[in-house]
């Protein structure tokens, strides 16, 4: 299903782009959003080394795991054990996804200080993912956010299906903004706007960001999370950067998808993002060589090559000694 079938705008008039941010925060989701979609459970020691390697490569935000019910996402059933065994690097943040009050209990028991909640912008997806309606999801999240903020935790809000939904088609911009505003009013410090099935185009990205700004929400409160189903993830990221966004979600080696949206392919690869940021002269703090080595290492453990073009190019060059 492409943009036309979803009813997405094929061309959207855009304003003159603004200045690029001097520095970009990369929100690395490989250990959580990446590994949760694996068919086989990745061993705990591999996950711990993966996180350590990514920290060594200079990534400052590593979304470590999720406190979901094991039967929902068995790949992350070892969340408490992972956090207990994690050697945290000073200055690196290790947020975890928390779906509900019980998940928050477990996060607090593990000493977590940085959490995220996972909301959606469409009725069908919230029912499939949360077993609740679009409006009902807020009743579930509100006590979690209120309690977390009261405990001094930072709470990030994910909004999935911001650009297209495989069941509902195009998602109205105003609907996404309304969901985002409620999460911010609830106490989230940042929103991550997700293109869960990878159908967004740069013009659509700009339209959504302009709508948030028109609603009084600054781009400093927004992050973007793109999937590369139609090969648009980097172009969409560039559009977001030109419109003031300075936090970008990505996954080392392009790992990931979405277990509740079968048309979703891998996340934007962190290596591909870093290559572009380097070309733009933007600071990000990541050692690309070390990160490529990490993704090659993880690909070997998963038994398949990384889909990242940069990992393929640099990994092959390293293997050939060139």
KOLSE-710448 format. One record per residue: x, y, z of N, C-alpha, C in turn; residue number from 0. Coordinates in steps of 0.001 Angstrom, whole numbers, plus 500000, padded with zeros to 6 digits. Each point is the difference from the previous one (the first is absolute). Layout:
% KOLSE-710448
X Y Z X Y Z X Y Z NUM .
...
% end
This chain:
% KOLSE-710448
500852 498808 500000 499148 501192 500000 500886 501239 500000 0 .
499863 500860 499015 500843 501179 499886 499290 501265 500432 1 .
500674 501149 499884 499412 501266 500428 498664 500313 499330 2 .
499892 499691 498686 498748 500330 499316 498840 499160 500533 3 .
500256 498692 500220 498940 499139 500523 499588 500413 501405 4 .
500963 500519 500767 499691 500429 501356 499350 501382 500028 5 .
499967 500654 498848 499431 501334 499963 500933 501067 500509 6 .
501305 499701 500041 500964 500977 500481 500303 501006 498894 7 .
500397 501214 500359 500292 501008 498980 501238 499622 499194 8 .
499857 499977 498686 501126 499684 499142 500942 501204 499893 9 .
499444 501197 500045 500796 501224 499981 499383 500969 501005 10 .
500838 500575 500818 499530 500962 500993 500870 501233 499915 11 .
499396 501148 499814 500776 501236 499951 500670 500228 501343 12 .
501274 500339 499977 500768 500167 501236 500574 501405 500083 13 .
500163 500511 501216 500628 501304 500154 501491 499888 499759 14 .
500663 501134 499912 501452 499986 499903 500562 499314 501243 15 .
500916 499041 499831 500538 499288 501157 500820 500900 500900 16 .
500013 499635 501266 500765 500780 500961 501417 499487 500127 17 .
500695 500513 500978 501367 499577 500239 500033 498612 500624 18 .
501020 499241 499631 500184 498693 500615 500485 500174 501433 19 .
499631 499087 500896 500520 500092 501370 501505 499738 500007 20 .
500696 500617 500920 501452 499804 500075 500351 498613 500506 21 .
499114 499427 500808 500266 498696 500604 498725 499175 500010 22 .
500144 498712 499787 498858 499098 499951 500153 498925 501072 23 .
498937 499785 500758 499968 498908 500968 499457 498755 499320 24 .
500786 498939 500007 499554 498735 499424 499425 499145 501126 25 .
498721 499674 499878 499313 499166 500991 500033 498569 499472 26 .
500951 499222 500483 500250 498667 499486 498992 499000 500567 27 .
499265 499358 499098 498933 499088 500424 500275 498535 499649 28 .
501204 499701 499521 500291 498648 499531 499799 498906 501028 29 .
500403 500248 501245 499910 498964 501033 498564 499728 500434 30 .
499095 500930 499749 498602 499804 500369 499132 499821 498755 31 .
499830 501038 499222 499143 499934 498820 500582 499071 498946 32 .
501330 499907 499968 500630 499107 499047 499824 498540 500354 33 .
500390 499639 501210 500006 498585 500390 498624 499450 500333 34 .
499026 500863 500287 498674 499492 500354 499316 499301 498822 35 .
500467 500260 498796 499356 499420 498830 500720 498760 499473 36 .
501041 499561 500715 500716 498803 499577 499140 498749 500227 37 .
500106 499050 499071 499234 498760 500144 500514 499159 501157 38 .
501306 500018 500192 500611 499250 501084 500437 500944 501107 39 .
499927 499539 501237 500437 500818 501129 501528 500126 499976 40 .
500477 501225 500076 501443 500243 500016 500510 499774 501423 41 .
501085 499240 500175 500508 499728 501349 500331 501269 500768 42 .
499828 499934 501299 500220 501151 500865 501426 500532 499863 43 .
500991 499120 499954 501376 500478 499925 500270 500740 498700 44 .
499324 499613 498922 500150 500703 498726 499374 501392 500093 45 .
498836 500093 500623 499353 501305 500175 500885 500938 500817 46 .
500578 499479 501085 500839 500833 500852 501239 500485 499251 47 .
500602 499115 499227 501176 500424 499233 499615 500989 498907 48 .
498845 499797 499400 499492 500933 498983 499890 501414 500586 49 .
499400 500104 501165 499858 501302 500647 501361 500595 500352 50 .
500908 499178 500490 501327 500492 500348 500745 500500 498765 51 .
499920 499250 498923 500667 500401 498766 499440 501319 499465 52 .
498694 500162 500077 499400 501242 499504 500397 501189 500867 53 .
500076 499794 501305 500471 501070 500884 501445 500344 499674 54 .
500827 498992 499762 501399 500229 499652 500134 500759 498677 55 .
499017 499842 499127 500022 500709 498718 499558 501455 500128 56 .
499570 500405 501196 499670 501402 500225 498531 500342 500018 57 .
499127 499010 499884 498574 500301 500065 499606 500368 501426 58 .
499328 501130 500153 499701 500521 501328 498640 499638 500537 59 .
499115 499465 499144 498675 499550 500435 499785 498601 499439 60 .
499865 499033 500883 499813 498608 499596 498718 499474 500629 61 .
498952 499892 499209 498753 499444 500521 500240 498520 500241 62 .
500015 499598 501259 500570 498704 500368 499054 498820 499844 63 .
498729 500177 500383 499082 498859 500005 498589 500506 500237 64 .
499090 499082 500285 498611 500367 500247 499412 499087 501063 65 .
499255 500585 500921 499335 499215 501040 498582 499647 499556 66 .
499923 499228 498938 498710 499505 499528 499781 498593 500536 67 .
498774 499528 499909 499719 498629 500436 500735 499022 499089 68 .
500673 499007 500559 500807 499065 499200 499241 499342 498860 69 .
498708 499731 500193 499241 499341 498937 499743 500936 498821 70 .
500082 501315 500236 499836 500968 498924 501268 500100 499161 71 .
501122 500205 500689 501284 500133 499306 501019 499117 500718 72 .
500011 498711 499706 500914 499086 500701 501472 500337 499795 73 .
500309 500712 498921 501386 500375 499740 500565 500922 501082 74 .
499123 500687 500729 500454 500942 501031 499562 499557 501398 75 .
499725 498720 500166 499555 499494 501296 501081 500092 501074 76 .
501237 500189 499591 501124 500060 500946 500352 501424 500406 77 .
499034 500911 499929 500289 501428 500247 500647 500237 501356 78 .
499452 499419 501064 500557 500222 501337 501417 499446 500094 79 .
500224 498824 499436 501328 499398 500027 501000 500832 499201 80 .
499539 500531 498870 500890 500837 499188 500436 501242 500768 81 .
499051 500674 500633 500346 501220 500731 500876 499694 501208 82 .
499784 498848 500613 500827 499621 501144 501442 499739 499570 83 .
500170 499475 498784 501343 499673 499532 500662 501089 499194 84 .
499286 501075 499719 500516 501074 499150 501028 500853 500739 85 .
501170 500140 499406 501023 500901 500532 499806 501369 499354 86 .
499273 500866 500693 499649 501279 499403 501218 500911 499889 87 .
500115 500628 498860 501099 500922 499728 499585 501393 500469 88 .
500820 500680 500801 499656 501345 500450 499695 500924 498811 89 .
498914 500748 500130 499620 500934 498951 499093 499420 498935 90 .
499805 498672 500011 499121 499352 499031 498640 499754 500640 91 .
498945 500313 499278 498644 499761 500480 499527 498639 499516 92 .
499251 499297 500851 499495 498669 499673 498492 499943 500237 93 .
499205 500698 499201 498545 499954 500187 499433 498624 499690 94 .
498838 499704 500588 499291 498751 499736 498546 500319 499678 95 .
499391 499133 499212 498593 500173 499662 499146 499397 501111 96 .
498966 500742 500406 499118 499576 501081 498554 500075 499488 97 .
499306 498870 499864 498661 500014 499411 498868 500349 500962 98 .
500204 499783 501306 498895 500155 500947 500543 500141 501423 99 .
499105 500034 500973 500410 500212 501390 500884 498870 500518 100 .
499687 498763 499619 500841 498892 500435 501399 500115 499404 101 .
500071 500428 498753 501297 500220 499380 500785 501077 500723 102 .
499304 501044 500456 500673 501056 500759 500512 499454 501331 103 .
499202 499169 500661 500461 499380 501250 501320 499280 499775 104 .
500067 499201 498954 501206 499231 499710 501171 500907 499640 105 .
499717 501078 499276 501063 500942 499644 500577 500668 501243 106 .
499122 500414 500903 500466 500634 501235 500795 499016 500856 107 .
499554 498745 500038 500731 498974 500751 501403 499804 499445 108 .
500167 500259 498710 501304 499829 499358 500833 501271 500009 109 .
499486 501049 500629 500764 501242 500103 499982 500868 498774 110 .
499049 499778 499105 499918 500783 498771 499578 501435 500306 111 .
500613 500962 499300 499656 501407 500197 499495 500664 498720 112 .
499887 499224 498941 499708 500558 498682 499092 499005 499281 113 .
498733 500369 499750 499075 499055 499391 499329 500592 498770 114 .
499333 499134 499258 499195 500429 498859 498690 499233 500025 115 .
498943 500638 499508 498711 499338 499822 499700 499957 498506 116 .
499152 499074 499592 499803 499746 498573 498539 500182 499645 117 .
499649 501200 499534 498633 500309 499591 499900 499911 498475 118 .
498799 500206 499487 499793 499945 498553 498986 501047 499583 119 .
500037 500334 498709 499145 501061 499474 498750 499467 499312 120 .
499801 498675 499997 498834 499446 499312 499233 499027 500894 121 .
498710 499921 499749 499111 499136 500779 500353 498517 499826 122 .
500177 499578 498766 500224 498573 499752 501291 499522 500638 123 .
501062 500770 499862 501278 499548 500537 499989 499966 501524 124 .
499360 500980 500640 499948 499960 501461 499230 498769 500473 125 .
498962 499631 499273 499238 498806 500401 500826 498735 499795 126 .
500751 499938 498924 500817 498816 499733 501214 499925 500922 127 .
500561 501152 500327 501237 500038 500780 499743 500082 501496 128 .
498979 500776 500411 499747 500250 501412 498674 499426 500486 129 .
499193 499478 499085 498665 499504 500346 499125 501091 500584 130 .
500224 501214 499500 499235 501176 500425 499763 500897 498803 131 .
498980 500877 500104 499730 500941 498940 500943 501180 500039 132 .
499903 500846 498974 500884 501156 499882 499937 500888 501238 133 .
498800 500314 500475 499867 500841 501188 500269 499219 501279 134 .
499675 498717 499995 500173 499187 501208 501468 499810 500380 135 .
500910 500126 499018 501408 499802 500318 500503 501025 501024 136 .
499415 501191 499985 500472 501042 500911 499664 499677 501456 137 .
498870 499333 500205 499641 499605 501364 501001 498994 500544 138 .
500589 499191 499117 501011 499049 500427 501334 500685 500278 139 .
500351 500969 499147 501305 500636 500126 500063 501063 501095 140 .
498873 500670 500266 500036 501138 500924 500560 499648 501371 141 .
499509 498954 500681 500565 499693 501319 501466 499586 499922 142 .
500394 499368 498903 501408 499614 499837 500880 501236 499918 143 .
499600 500939 499152 500803 501221 499824 500008 500831 501267 144 .
498835 500168 500621 499926 500817 501204 500888 499440 501111 145 .
499921 498707 500176 500817 499380 501046 501482 500074 499652 146 .
500338 499749 498749 501401 500040 499591 500585 501393 500191 147 .
499261 501005 499568 500473 501380 500173 500143 500322 501483 148 .
499044 499522 500807 500081 500216 501438 501208 499340 500632 149 .
500475 498909 499388 501195 499290 500480 501282 500604 499439 150 .
499839 501054 499186 501168 500664 499438 500529 499389 498720 151 .
499206 499134 499356 500424 499377 498760 499700 500907 498809 152 .
500838 499900 498978 499716 500653 498727 499137 499048 499176 153 .
498935 500527 499387 499067 499166 499243 499918 500502 498559 154 .
500340 499123 499096 499878 500303 498573 498723 499350 499477 155 .
499337 500649 499053 498802 499437 499409 500212 499640 498538 156 .
499863 498723 499681 500003 499579 498605 498590 500147 499442 157 .
499898 500479 498767 498725 500008 499289 500215 499234 498703 158 .
499435 498814 499922 500149 499192 498791 498888 500309 499004 159 .
500183 499569 498764 499033 500185 498907 499706 501476 499737 160 .
501038 500817 500004 499806 501441 499801 499747 500382 498542 161 .
500374 499135 499074 499897 500370 498585 499077 499086 499200 162 .
499909 498771 500403 499120 499069 499304 499764 498779 500860 163 .
498816 499414 499850 499613 498825 500775 499578 498925 498998 164 .
500503 498751 500133 499658 498973 499009 498529 499635 499961 165 .
499254 500311 501045 498573 499694 500041 499136 501225 499675 166 .
500464 501183 500380 499185 501207 499840 500461 500906 498869 167 .
501192 499759 499457 500496 500865 498937 500675 501235 500538 168 .
499858 501108 499283 500640 501255 500399 499457 500460 501351 169 .
500880 500533 500824 499617 500463 501333 499927 501522 499990 170 .
498855 500583 500349 499873 501456 499986 501037 500670 500905 171 .
500628 501032 499501 501027 500714 500756 499451 500483 501330 172 .
498791 500544 499983 499422 500545 501222 499778 498914 501055 173 .
499778 498766 499564 499823 498891 500928 501311 499678 500715 174 .
501094 500026 499247 501318 499757 500587 500348 501097 500993 175 .
499743 501245 499632 500298 501131 500885 499184 499903 501283 176 .
498739 499617 499881 499147 499892 501184 500534 498952 500965 177 .
500432 498852 499488 500573 498960 500859 501282 500501 500643 178 .
500855 500640 499208 501264 500512 500532 499804 501033 501088 179 .
499062 500909 499790 499739 501037 501008 499559 499383 501318 180 .
499152 498990 499942 499530 499374 501236 501146 499333 500758 181 .
500927 499395 499277 501138 499364 500662 500909 501039 500650 182 .
500218 501119 499328 500826 501058 500578 499319 500612 501219 183 .
498702 500239 499898 499256 500555 501131 499989 499045 501177 184 .
500081 498711 499706 500020 498972 501028 501305 500026 500795 185 .
501079 500471 499355 501283 500077 500694 501200 499476 499236 186 .
499788 499519 498750 501139 499556 499193 500865 501203 499639 187 .
501306 499800 500028 500903 501112 499670 500308 500066 498513 188 .
499781 498887 499293 500305 499950 498570 499051 499031 499311 189 .
499704 500292 498728 499220 499090 499171 500889 499450 498897 190 .
499916 498705 499762 500662 499398 498853 498915 499647 498990 191 .
500044 500650 498844 498969 499829 498987 500405 498875 499070 192 .
499236 498900 500031 500396 498793 499306 499303 499763 498674 193 .
500800 499728 498977 499487 499547 498711 500090 498481 500007 194 .
499087 499370 500695 500098 498595 500359 500082 499071 498796 195 .
499301 500325 498914 500035 499129 498825 500814 500613 498857 196 .
500670 501093 500267 500968 500534 499049 499437 500617 498743 197 .
498817 500630 500071 499371 500560 498796 500144 501515 499884 198 .
500602 500640 500959 500113 501460 499980 500893 500469 498860 199 .
499775 501225 499582 500852 500688 499037 500424 501331 500616 200 .
501068 500624 499494 500477 501245 500614 498938 501092 500118 201 .
499173 500157 498979 498959 501023 500088 499007 499716 501106 202 .
499649 498736 500188 499086 499608 501060 500634 500256 501370 203 .
501289 499711 500119 500716 500261 501251 499954 501490 500334 204 .
500285 500823 499015 499982 501446 500233 498611 500477 500384 205 .
498978 499459 499361 498623 500391 500321 499661 499691 501449 206 .
500404 498806 500464 499698 499626 501377 500768 500881 500986 207 .
501255 500263 499732 500778 500848 500904 499440 501415 500042 208 .
499588 500520 498851 499400 501341 499980 498707 500017 500812 209 .
499243 498911 499942 498739 499941 500743 500254 500012 501504 210 .
501039 499313 500453 500336 500045 501427 500400 501413 500416 211 .
500810 500642 499190 500426 501361 500317 498789 500938 500039 212 .
499084 499849 499047 498791 500828 499966 499141 499773 501235 213 .
500113 498810 500603 499231 499685 501208 500730 500441 501266 214 .
501125 500685 499830 500729 500531 501151 501020 499060 500588 215 .
500362 498936 499268 500975 499027 500482 501299 500185 499222 216 .
501066 500364 500701 501270 500253 499343 500665 498727 499521 217 .
500796 500127 498952 500688 498819 499470 501041 499460 500982 218 .
500370 500795 500998 500922 499501 501025 499358 498915 500859 219 .
498668 499867 499917 499295 498946 500743 499764 498766 499144 220 .
500468 500031 498748 499688 498934 499054 501243 499234 499563 221 .
499831 498708 499801 501007 499132 499387 499309 499262 498861 222 .
500795 499374 499131 499409 499252 498893 500527 498570 499990 223 .
499152 499095 499523 500302 498566 500019 499500 499418 498682 224 .
500922 499770 499057 499607 499574 498666 500397 498558 499711 225 .
499111 499318 499282 500304 498689 499447 500239 500165 498498 226 .
500751 499076 499431 500505 500196 498638 499292 499131 498965 227 .
498734 499724 500195 499247 499115 499124 500074 500436 498537 228 .
499856 501286 499744 500020 500534 498639 501291 500767 499699 229 .
501028 499776 500828 501289 500643 499749 500017 501490 500275 230 .
499077 500478 500830 499879 501437 500248 500533 500452 501355 231 .
500536 499089 500796 500345 500354 501377 501026 501118 500084 232 .
501057 499935 499206 501013 501067 500060 499453 501313 499455 233 .
499253 499939 498913 499415 501219 499446 499039 500632 501002 234 .
499217 499191 500668 499079 500520 501010 500760 500597 501181 235 .
501092 499352 500383 500819 500533 501092 500576 501353 499622 236 .
500497 500113 498792 500556 501279 499546 498931 501093 500028 237 .
498791 499651 499568 498907 500972 500045 499725 500445 501433 238 .
500025 499044 500930 499769 500351 501403 501112 500894 500534 239 .
501240 499684 499659 501118 500828 500448 499872 501422 499459 240 .
499621 500134 498743 499854 501325 499403 498841 500777 500608 241 .
499145 499307 500721 498885 500668 500673 500214 500095 501504 242 .
501246 499834 500447 500344 500289 501384 500092 498840 500951 243 .
499622 498789 499584 500093 498846 500886 501467 499633 500203 244 .
500371 499688 501232 501403 499673 500276 500170 498667 500730 245 .
498935 499232 500148 500086 498653 500573 499422 499014 499003 246 .
500806 498994 499646 499603 499022 498991 500168 498602 500575 247 .
498948 499203 499923 500072 498600 500401 500612 499184 498862 248 .
500828 499037 500354 500550 499097 498987 500447 498727 500688 249 .
500315 498992 499176 500334 498685 500520 501290 499511 499365 250 .
500962 499628 500816 501282 499507 499495 499784 498856 499029 251 .
500578 500111 498829 499860 498957 498997 498658 499940 499324 252 .
499082 500924 500319 498668 499982 499405 499099 498923 500555 253 .
500296 499503 501209 499178 498965 500610 498603 500524 500308 254 .
499028 499088 499948 498690 500348 500546 498877 500004 499003 255 .
498829 500253 500535 498767 500042 499256 498918 500338 500996 256 .
498892 499331 499922 498956 500164 501003 499203 498715 500042 257 .
499978 499290 501142 499306 498717 500059 498497 500096 499813 258 .
499435 501212 500112 498560 500175 499866 499606 500619 498662 259 .
500998 500287 499135 499722 500541 498669 500905 499254 499028 260 .
499456 498955 499372 500836 499082 499232 500611 500640 498760 261 .
499466 501136 499543 500576 500647 498824 501199 500869 500351 262 .
500272 500164 501285 501123 500846 500409 501318 499268 499790 263 .
500927 500678 499340 501337 499434 499826 500940 500652 501008 264 .
501278 499848 499780 500983 500453 500969 500006 501497 500247 265 .
500542 500354 501147 500171 501406 500340 501095 500627 499145 266 .
500025 501313 499992 501128 500725 499437 501273 499499 500667 267 .
500981 499601 499199 501255 499496 500542 500831 501141 500572 268 .
500513 499822 501198 500797 501042 500637 501225 500340 499163 269 .
500629 499000 499404 501189 500263 499179 499669 500879 498798 270 .
498848 499751 499369 499598 500815 498854 499729 501435 500444 271 .
499373 500135 501164 499756 501327 500559 501309 500722 500291 272 .
500943 499318 500647 501281 500620 500341 500755 500430 498747 273 .
499963 499168 498963 500668 500356 498742 499440 501309 499450 274 .
498667 500153 500033 499390 501229 499520 500360 501182 500889 275 .
499949 499803 501326 500319 501094 500914 501449 500452 499813 276 .
500903 499052 499791 501397 500360 499736 500100 500854 498744 277 .
499269 499607 498969 500027 500759 498755 499437 501399 500143 278 .
499100 500175 500951 499404 501311 500259 500816 500827 500990 279 .
501027 499373 500594 500829 500706 500970 499314 500211 501340 280 .
499073 499099 500357 499260 500146 501260 500609 499099 501071 281 .
500113 500523 501204 500570 499230 501101 499015 498928 500459 282 .
500559 498842 500412 499153 498920 500505 500731 499110 500996 283 .
501313 500022 500019 500772 499296 501021 500248 498525 499765 284 .
499636 499476 498822 500113 498567 499753 501227 499682 499148 285 .
500723 498963 500392 501118 499483 499222 499422 499007 498992 286 .
499941 500392 498736 499343 499178 498991 500693 498654 499822 287 .
501317 499993 500025 500724 498747 499836 499655 498993 501068 288 .
499968 500441 501255 499661 499098 501100 498555 499515 499891 289 .
499124 500881 499549 498594 499601 499892 499811 498973 498889 290 .
500688 500196 498876 499927 499017 498922 500513 498646 500493 291 .
501107 499998 500725 500524 498753 500561 498960 499328 500895 292 .
499298 500805 500773 498971 499464 500893 498867 499356 499220 293 .
499555 500653 498933 498887 499454 499222 500417 498762 499211 294 .
501239 499971 499528 500499 498792 499350 500038 498851 501010 295 .
500458 500299 501200 500052 499008 501081 498598 499480 500323 296 .
499029 500904 500123 498630 499582 500325 499390 499217 498841 297 .
500275 500403 498771 499469 499281 498845 500487 498549 499989 298 .
501244 499799 500394 500537 498642 500075 499242 499172 501025 299 .
499624 500609 501101 499278 499272 501041 498543 499744 499627 300 .
499452 500867 499161 498625 499799 499553 499937 499096 498773 301 .
501148 499748 499384 500045 499090 498865 499528 500576 498692 302 .
500085 501322 499859 499616 500613 498729 500704 501347 499876 303 .
500195 500510 498779 500688 501278 499827 499133 501180 500415 304 .
500656 501071 500369 499285 501227 500341 499420 500624 498740 305 .
498770 500555 500067 499436 500685 498834 500572 501402 499793 306 .
500777 500497 500954 500568 501347 499877 500965 500067 498826 307 .
499799 500976 499126 500903 500156 498860 501403 500386 500446 308 .
500094 500824 501029 501315 500414 500484 500730 498828 500645 309 .
499286 499176 500756 500632 498807 500583 500485 499080 498892 310 .
499194 499815 498959 500407 499144 498888 501240 500550 499315 311 .
500015 501314 499755 501124 500613 499283 501268 500011 500827 312 .
499921 500489 501225 501199 500099 500827 500425 498644 500539 313 .
499029 499147 500299 500337 498669 500464 500722 499195 498931 314 .
499535 500134 498754 500657 499296 498904 501380 500552 499748 315 .
500154 501328 500102 501303 500626 499785 500981 499539 501060 316 .
499527 499897 501247 500868 499553 501088 500407 498543 499807 317 .
499039 499184 499553 500283 498581 499814 501028 499771 498885 318 .
499976 500895 498970 500915 499862 498881 501342 500666 500258 319 .
500075 500740 501131 501234 500675 500356 500251 501284 499261 320 .
498977 500513 499305 500164 501256 499255 499694 501192 500859 321 .
% end
